[in-house]
Amino acid sequence: MWKGAGKMQGIPPSWMDKIYRLWYVISVVGGSNLCLIYRLLSSWRRDDMAAPAPDKLLGVMVFGVGTIATLLLSLGVLSCGLPGPRKGSNHKVFLVKLFSITALFGGVQLWIMLKMLYWQGSAVRPLQPGEIKNATNVSFAQLLPTSNGSGSSTAEL
């Protein structure tokens, strides 16, 4: 039995086991989302791929932060157990709250996964002949002066 099971007085253990298993699924989906985000960002960094639209790049960053937070929360739930209801509170209401939070985190992670898979198919495209990357992919190293005294690229302000 898992660690939080002793605190759940009045709630059937089978329900708590089901919710606890859902947190395993959320952590696996969160880990795979991090892999998808890494693959998407690394494919955009390649020189032969077109630069992403700024809104997609910002979306990937926001999704990454949300995924990391969810992954940390799910790992905390898996290592410490689920919280128990307060004394004197209705156990069925607590169970509905716990299930709703679990469904919310799971639904958001599944939505992020579907969005990353969609962007991987639509937003990653090779550069066309004669096309150059836009200024959103200028790295800090390109702005530093080279050995001949000038930067490798000029940024227009």
Protein Blocks (a to p, Z undefined) as FASTA:
>chain_A
ZZklmmmghiafklmmmmmmmmmmmmmmmmmmmmmmmmmmmmmmpmkbccddfklmmmmm
mmmmmmmmmmmmmmmmmmnopadddehiafklmmmmmmmmmmmmmmmmmmmmmmmmmmmm
mmpccddehiacdfklccfklmpccfkopafbdcdZZ
